[in-house]
Amino acid sequence: MRTGRLLGAGRTADVYELHADEGESGPDGPDGLGAVTGTAAPGGAADRDGADSHTGRGGGDGRTDRGGGAWVLRRYRDGWGDAAAEAEVMEYVRGHGYPVPRVRSATRTEMVLEHLSGPTLLEACAAGQVAPPEAGATLAHLLRTLHTVPPRRRPGARVLHLDLHPENVVLTPHGPQVIDWNNTEEGPPGLDWGVSATILAQVAVDPADPRAPLAHATLASLLAHRPADTLTPHDLTEATRRRASTPTMSSRETELLGRAEQLIRRVMSAGAEA
């Protein structure tokens, strides 16, 4: 397959459209994990915060190119990530019925996967197509469902996404699909809830971010739908610690973590008293 236009650029990866060469099996050919061949050199597009770097879906401004065929190439930059390991988890949870894009092939730095059609959950919220309470309930449902998938390796643990937020959910005609699995690991479900809540709270406490009211309302809905005894104080502390160690976060985002954790605790406390 050969690469076409750049569809999206995120903090660590770029996404290109793909075209089948003459005589090569097209989108309906056999799936499977293996080497990606015949790819073009990486493009020189500047990194754009908010653009989805998984399937070419757009960020908050909604302007990422929606073109391309049934498959896209996602390529990590500068040694980031392990696309092959990421693809294995995606195919594993997909085998248990979890909504993720199909993966055709993968190497350490590249993945060929299904090109999804539809806005991100963030775009739909910003456009008024999805209300924040519904967005929070959608995230909660996706977290709950993911944590019913049997563990791959660690008995008693669960598969965690650890980056599940509105920009990583694509609203396709067939329902929500979860993208960007580069942080995935196994562990306690509460940690996954804590990371999702922290990401939303970081936006909610930023007075300079116009998305803050949407993020606050989405956070409240997410926490209202969490299972009982999920997201303990330890889970939240660990989620904050992990976010603080994220190398792609800006200094501004890191500075907001303390206020974000306080907001989550206040929302949880208010919910417990209601």
GULUM-131793 format. One record per residue (C-alpha): residue number from 1; x, z, y. Coordinates in pm, 1 decimal. Each point is the difference from the previous one (the first is absolute). Example, Ala and Ser with C-alpha at 12.3 -4.5 7.8 and 13.67 -1.06 7.14 Angstrom:
2
(1 (1230.0 780.0 -450.0))
(2 (137.0 -66.0 344.0))
***
This chain:
274
(1 (0.0 0.0 0.0))
(2 (115.1 -63.5 355.6))
(3 (-53.6 213.0 305.6))
(4 (-199.8 -108.2 301.1))
(5 (-86.1 172.1 325.5))
(6 (72.5 359.8 85.2))
(7 (-335.1 180.1 -29.0))
(8 (95.5 353.9 94.7))
(9 (294.8 222.0 88.4))
(10 (10.5 375.7 -45.4))
(11 (263.8 264.6 44.8))
(12 (185.4 -77.7 -321.7))
(13 (-133.5 -328.8 -142.1))
(14 (-126.2 -347.8 83.0))
(15 (-281.8 -195.9 -165.1))
(16 (-1.4 -377.8 -45.7))
(17 (-261.0 -241.0 -128.6))
(18 (86.6 -169.7 -330.0))
(19 (-63.5 -351.4 -128.7))
(20 (27.9 -116.6 -361.0))
(21 (255.2 -275.2 -63.4))
(22 (-112.2 -319.0 -174.0))
(23 (-52.4 66.5 -368.9))
(24 (11.2 376.5 45.4))
(25 (-289.6 218.3 -110.4))
(26 (-221.6 87.7 292.0))
(27 (-181.9 319.4 91.1))
(28 (-188.5 3.5 -327.4))
(29 (319.9 -7.4 -204.7))
(30 (114.0 299.1 -206.9))
(31 (75.6 322.4 179.4))
(32 (309.7 197.1 -87.5))
(33 (295.3 184.5 149.9))
(34 (323.3 -193.4 20.9))
(35 (235.8 -177.5 233.7))
(36 (-120.7 -179.2 311.7))
(37 (180.3 -332.4 35.8))
(38 (23.5 -273.5 258.0))
(39 (-64.5 222.1 302.2))
(40 (114.0 -85.2 347.6))
(41 (235.0 207.7 208.5))
(42 (-158.4 290.4 186.2))
(43 (-151.9 -84.1 333.5))
(44 (126.6 146.2 324.1))
(45 (-328.4 137.4 126.4))
(46 (22.5 326.7 185.8))
(47 (-134.1 311.8 -164.8))
(48 (-347.0 92.2 125.7))
(49 (-131.4 349.8 -52.5))
(50 (-353.2 -5.1 -137.1))
(51 (23.6 -334.8 -179.3))
(52 (-59.8 35.1 -367.7))
(53 (310.5 -99.4 -191.9))
(54 (-166.1 -20.9 -339.8))
(55 (-242.9 -289.2 -5.7))
(56 (17.9 -148.1 348.6))
(57 (-296.7 193.1 133.9))
(58 (9.6 79.8 369.9))
(59 (65.4 315.3 195.7))
(60 (-199.9 161.5 275.5))
(61 (-15.3 -309.8 218.7))
(62 (-151.2 -204.5 -282.8))
(63 (209.6 -308.8 79.3))
(64 (205.0 -35.3 -317.6))
(65 (-40.4 -348.6 -151.5))
(66 (-279.0 -12.7 -257.9))
(67 (118.0 -330.8 -148.6))
(68 (170.4 -63.4 -332.2))
(69 (-97.8 -60.9 -357.8))
(70 (-89.6 230.8 -284.1))
(71 (350.2 150.2 -24.6))
(72 (243.8 140.0 253.7))
(73 (363.6 105.8 -15.1))
(74 (86.8 346.5 125.5))
(75 (372.4 40.3 65.8))
(76 (173.3 325.3 91.5))
(77 (266.1 -11.1 270.3))
(78 (337.7 174.5 14.2))
(79 (-6.5 151.8 -347.7))
(80 (-331.2 183.0 44.3))
(81 (-225.8 80.1 -291.2))
(82 (-22.7 -93.5 -366.4))
(83 (-267.8 -264.7 -34.3))
(84 (30.8 -14.6 -379.0))
(85 (-70.6 371.7 -40.0))
(86 (-282.7 -26.0 253.1))
(87 (-152.5 -290.8 -191.7))
(88 (6.9 194.8 -326.4))
(89 (-206.3 279.0 155.5))
(90 (-242.8 -248.0 154.2))
(91 (-57.1 -173.2 -332.6))
(92 (-34.6 336.1 -173.6))
(93 (-274.3 130.2 231.1))
(94 (-165.4 -342.1 4.2))
(95 (-14.9 18.1 -378.7))
(96 (-202.3 318.7 41.6))
(97 (-244.7 -169.9 235.8))
(98 (152.2 104.3 332.3))
(99 (-40.6 -258.5 280.0))
(100 (341.8 -148.7 77.5))
(101 (119.8 -360.2 44.5))
(102 (111.3 -186.3 -311.2))
(103 (377.1 -30.0 -40.1))
(104 (136.6 -328.3 -132.8))
(105 (373.2 84.0 -6.5))
(106 (251.1 240.2 152.2))
(107 (370.8 70.8 40.5))
(108 (161.3 293.6 178.3))
(109 (-38.1 -156.6 345.0))
(110 (-291.3 -243.6 -42.0))
(111 (-354.3 -2.8 -131.7))
(112 (-247.3 -285.2 -46.2))
(113 (-349.9 138.8 25.8))
(114 (-358.6 -91.3 70.9))
(115 (-83.5 -98.6 357.3))
(116 (-296.5 213.0 103.5))
(117 (-275.0 -120.9 231.6))
(118 (-160.5 236.8 248.5))
(119 (82.0 245.6 278.8))
(120 (184.3 324.0 -47.2))
(121 (-207.6 315.1 22.8))
(122 (169.8 70.9 332.8))
(123 (-97.2 -340.0 138.4))
(124 (-358.3 46.6 -115.0))
(125 (-16.2 340.7 170.6))
(126 (150.1 -131.7 322.3))
(127 (-253.0 -285.6 1.3))
(128 (-291.6 237.0 -54.1))
(129 (-79.0 -148.9 -340.2))
(130 (69.0 328.0 -181.2))
(131 (-75.2 340.8 152.1))
(132 (274.2 265.9 -23.9))
(133 (-204.8 224.8 -232.7))
(134 (-35.4 -292.2 -239.5))
(135 (371.8 -75.9 29.7))
(136 (87.2 358.6 -89.3))
(137 (-240.9 -5.3 -292.5))
(138 (156.2 -325.6 -121.4))
(139 (349.0 148.7 7.6))
(140 (-126.3 310.1 -179.8))
(141 (-165.0 -209.8 -270.3))
(142 (318.7 -200.6 -52.2))
(143 (208.3 317.0 -29.0))
(144 (-244.8 162.8 -240.7))
(145 (-13.0 -312.4 -216.1))
(146 (377.8 -40.8 -6.0))
(147 (45.3 355.6 -119.5))
(148 (-219.7 -66.1 -303.5))
(149 (257.8 -250.5 -128.9))
(150 (200.6 157.0 -284.8))
(151 (363.2 79.9 83.0))
(152 (258.3 -254.8 -104.7))
(153 (279.4 242.7 -86.5))
(154 (-57.4 362.2 104.4))
(155 (-269.7 192.1 -190.8))
(156 (-229.0 181.1 241.1))
(157 (108.5 -209.1 299.4))
(158 (-187.9 -288.6 158.9))
(159 (96.5 -334.3 149.8))
(160 (32.4 46.1 378.0))
(161 (0.7 -268.3 268.2))
(162 (149.8 214.8 279.4))
(163 (-80.9 -249.0 275.9))
(164 (-376.2 -49.2 -30.8))
(165 (-139.2 -49.7 350.3))
(166 (-229.7 -254.4 168.4))
(167 (270.5 -264.5 47.0))
(168 (70.2 0.7 -373.3))
(169 (-358.0 -70.2 -106.2))
(170 (-123.5 -360.7 12.1))
(171 (-377.6 -51.8 0.6))
(172 (-37.2 -306.6 -221.9))
(173 (-331.8 -164.3 -95.1))
(174 (32.4 180.7 -333.8))
(175 (62.6 343.6 149.8))
(176 (294.6 201.0 136.7))
(177 (347.4 -75.2 -136.0))
(178 (294.0 237.9 39.2))
(179 (335.6 -148.0 102.1))
(180 (356.8 110.1 81.6))
(181 (106.3 208.3 -300.1))
(182 (366.9 46.2 86.3))
(183 (-33.7 380.2 34.8))
(184 (-179.9 51.8 -330.6))
(185 (102.1 272.8 -242.3))
(186 (-164.6 253.9 -229.8))
(187 (-93.2 349.7 109.4))
(188 (-286.5 226.8 108.4))
(189 (-302.7 -173.2 158.5))
(190 (4.3 242.7 292.4))
(191 (325.5 -152.0 121.7))
(192 (-164.5 -342.2 22.8))
(193 (-289.1 145.5 199.3))
(194 (248.5 180.2 223.1))
(195 (198.6 -313.1 80.7))
(196 (-314.3 -202.1 77.9))
(197 (-130.4 278.8 223.3))
(198 (333.7 35.2 177.7))
(199 (22.8 -371.6 77.3))
(200 (-347.6 5.6 154.1))
(201 (71.4 322.4 187.3))
(202 (317.6 -140.0 153.8))
(203 (-210.6 -268.7 165.6))
(204 (-280.9 241.0 86.4))
(205 (225.7 235.9 200.0))
(206 (175.4 -274.3 196.4))
(207 (-159.5 -14.8 347.0))
(208 (164.5 -336.6 63.7))
(209 (-153.6 -165.1 -306.6))
(210 (-339.5 -163.7 66.0))
(211 (-80.6 38.3 -370.8))
(212 (11.3 380.5 24.7))
(213 (-379.6 57.4 7.1))
(214 (-50.7 -230.0 -299.3))
(215 (280.5 172.0 -189.1))
(216 (-141.4 347.1 76.1))
(217 (-345.9 -90.3 -126.6))
(218 (143.2 -173.2 -307.2))
(219 (215.6 303.8 -75.0))
(220 (-299.0 234.2 22.7))
(221 (-193.6 -217.0 -244.2))
(222 (294.7 -28.6 -239.1))
(223 (44.2 376.5 -14.0))
(224 (-373.5 59.4 -35.9))
(225 (2.1 -214.9 -313.9))
(226 (304.1 154.1 -167.0))
(227 (-52.4 179.2 -334.0))
(228 (-14.4 378.7 3.8))
(229 (339.9 170.5 -15.2))
(230 (178.7 -329.0 74.3))
(231 (250.1 -3.5 286.9))
(232 (138.1 351.9 -10.8))
(233 (223.4 141.0 277.9))
(234 (297.8 -84.7 -220.5))
(235 (-122.4 -359.9 -39.9))
(236 (-34.0 -37.2 376.4))
(237 (342.6 149.5 67.1))
(238 (157.7 -235.2 -252.3))
(239 (-187.2 -298.0 145.1))
(240 (130.0 85.7 347.6))
(241 (353.4 35.7 -134.3))
(242 (-18.1 -338.1 -168.8))
(243 (-132.2 -169.2 310.3))
(244 (279.9 156.6 203.4))
(245 (257.1 -153.6 -234.7))
(246 (-149.5 -350.5 22.2))
(247 (284.4 -216.1 138.0))
(248 (-230.0 -262.9 153.3))
(249 (-186.7 243.8 225.1))
(250 (79.2 2.0 370.3))
(251 (115.2 314.9 176.7))
(252 (-339.2 12.2 172.2))
(253 (-181.9 -3.5 -334.8))
(254 (224.7 277.2 -129.0))
(255 (-64.8 212.5 308.9))
(256 (-374.8 -15.5 -69.4))
(257 (26.6 149.5 -349.4))
(258 (-32.5 363.8 106.9))
(259 (-317.6 -65.9 198.5))
(260 (-130.4 -219.2 -280.3))
(261 (37.1 280.2 -253.9))
(262 (-175.7 242.7 234.5))
(263 (-289.9 -242.5 44.1))
(264 (-43.1 -37.8 -375.9))
(265 (-8.8 376.2 -45.2))
(266 (-259.8 34.6 277.4))
(267 (-221.7 -271.2 -147.6))
(268 (24.5 152.4 -347.0))
(269 (-77.5 346.0 135.5))
(270 (-301.6 -126.9 193.9))
(271 (-126.3 -174.6 -310.9))
(272 (35.3 316.2 -206.7))
(273 (-201.7 198.3 256.0))
(274 (-277.5 -259.0 26.1))
***
